[in-house]
């Protein structure tokens, strides 16, 4: 399994996807910083300026850009196999469909962890440039990691869609639609947003709430991520298994 994961990592490294991750984070931080700077006089009276800047920056990253980023990443991961006709080799190897899907899931969440750490570093850097006082480094790394946990749901859904549909563009378009629906869900009610798969990163990063989970909320959030991950990994495995047959 470790060998398979290492192989998947090498494939995605060769795709140059890390440059997409860097670009998406720069755009997110720039937009958040620009909005904060333009309204700084208003935000100064809203309490902790670092929290406000986090909200402005992470909302665009987590709710709009990131689901699309995951859609592209999952599509690239599956299309590498389609393009090189590697499915036949994989499916005739001793590896089970569950192992193949799981290795891709683990590989992609490694990249989403890199994304979260990059966002954190860029956010801290922008905070320093904007002379934000009293930056709570521990709080923001915690929210970044919780956002990473929330990304599991999106990754699992997009992996299933990519193998089920096979097309490169269609799953990416669906991820864009999911991102927009997630944004709309913010205005439809707290419960809808809290359970919607494409909102899980935003929920974990506390981009809208801007305060820590209570114990019950945290447990429900983790449970939702686990449930979505298991369901859609199994659905993706079933789709791959049917392709084998």
N, C-alpha and C positions, 0 to 999 in steps of 0.2 A: 504493500500500500504506500509506504514511504517513497519507494522508487517511482511509483505512478504519479504521486503528487509532485515530486521533483521534476519529472518529465513535463507535467502540465505547466509548472512554473516556468520552465525553460521556453515552452511554446509561447506563452503569453509575454515573456520578456522580449522575445524576438519580434513580437508584433508591435513593439514600441508603445504599448498602451500606457505606460507610465507618463508619457508626455500629455496624454489626454487628462490624466488625473491631475497633473500639475496645472494645466491650463484651466480646468474646471474650477479648481480651488482658487486660483488667482482671480478669475472672474467673480466668484462668489465673494471673496474678501474685498475686492475692489468696489463692488456694488454696495455691500454693507457699509464699508468705510465712507463711501461717497454720500450715502443717505445720512449717515451719522454726522458727518462733517457739515452737511448742508442744514441740518436741524439741531446742531449742537447746543444752541442757546435754549432750545426747548427741552432737550434731553438732560441737560445739567440739572434741571429741577425734578427729574424722574427718579432720583436715587442713584444707585451704583451705576456709573457710566460704563464700566466694563460689562456688566450684565446687559445693558441696553445695546451696546455694540455687538455682543454675542448674538442677541436676538436678531438684529438687523442682518448680520453676516450669515448666521447658520440657517435662517429660515429659507433663504434662496438656495443655499447649498443642499440642505436636507430634503426640502419639499419639491424643488423643481429640477435642479441639475443632477442630483445624485441618482434618482431612479433612472434617468436617461443614461447616465454613465454606466450603471449596472446593466441596463438593457444592451448597450453596445458591448460591454465586456462579455456578457453571456453569449451574445450572438457571435462574437469573434471566436470565443472558446469552442463553440459547436461547429462553426463554419470551417475552422482549421481541419477538423476531421472530415467534413464533407468535401472540402476542396482537395485534400490529399488522399481521399478515399481510404482513410484509416479505420473506418467503422468495421470493415470486414476483418481486418487484422485484430482489432480489439475484441470483437465478438467471437472470434475463433480461438482467442487466447484463454488461459485458465481463469481470467478475471470474470467476475459476475457483473451483470448490468448495474447492480447496486454499488459495487466497488468503483465502477467507472463514473457513475453519477456523483457519488460521494467525493471522489478525488477532485472532480471539477468544482464541486461546491466548496470544499476546503480551500482549494487553490484560489478561488474567486474571493472568498472572505478574507484571505490573506491580503489580497490587493485592496479590499475595502478597509482593512485595518491600516494599511499604508496610507490610504486616502484620509482616514480620520486623523492620523498622526500628523500628516502634512497640513491639514486644515488647522489643527491645534497650533502648530509652529507658526504658520502664516498669520493666524489670528493674534497670537502673542506679539509677533513682530509688528503688525499693524497697530496694536494697542500702544506699543512703545512709541511708534512714529507719531501717533495722535496724542501722546502725553496723557494717556488714561491713568488716573491714580488708582492705587489699591487693587491691582489685578490678582484675582484669586486663582492661582495656577492649579491648585489641587481640584477645585470645583470644576474647572473647564476640562481638565484631562478626564475627570470622572464622567462628565457629560459626553465627551468624545467617545469614550469606551462604551457607554450605554448606547450611543448612536450606532456604534459598530454592531452591538448585539441586535439592535433593531434592523440593521441591514440584512440579517439572515433571512428574514421574511421575503424581502424584495428579491434577493439572489435566488432563493428557492423557486419562487413564482416564475422569474424570468428564465431560469434554467429549463423548467418544464415547458414553457412556451417556445423556447428556442429549439428544443428537440422535437416537440410536437408539430410545430409549424414548418420547421426546417428552413424557411426563408430567412435571409439575413435581415431584410428591412422591416418585415412585419412585426417581429417581437420588439424592435426598437420603437416603432410607432406606438405599440401598445404600452410600452413603458412611459412614453411621453404622455399618452392619454391617462395612464394611471397617476402620473405626477400631477396633471391638471385636476383630475378628480380628487386627489388627495388635498390639493389646495382648496377646492370647492368644499370639501368635507369639513374644513375648518369653520365654515359658516353654517353648516347643516346641523351641528350638534356635537357636543364633546364626545359622546359615546361612539358615534359613527367614525369620527376622526381617530379615536383611540384604538379601534379594532381594524381599521382599513390597512391592508398590507403595505401600500405605498406611502403610508404616513408614519410607519414605525421608526424610521430613522429620525424624523422630525420630533416624534414623541420622546425618543431616547435622548436626543440632544437638548431637550427642553427648550426648543427654539421659540415656541409660543408661550409655554407656561412660565419659563424663566425662573423656576424654583424647583427644588428637589422633589422627587417622588416621596410620597409617604410609603410605609411598608406595604400596604395593600396594593397600591398602584404599581409598585415595583414588581411584586410577585405576579400580578396580572400581566404586566408588560412582558416579563420574561416568559411566562406561560404562553402568551400569544405568539411570541417569536418561535418557541419550541414547536407549537402546534402547526403553524404555517410551514415551518422548515420540514417537519416530518411528513406532512400531507403531500407537499409538492415534490419532495425528493422521491417519495414512493410513486407518485404519479409519473414523474420523469423516468423512473426506473421501469415502470410498467410500459411506458411508451417505447423505451429502448428495447425492452424484452420482446414486445410485439414486433418491432422492426426485425429482431433476430429471427422470429418465427415466420 
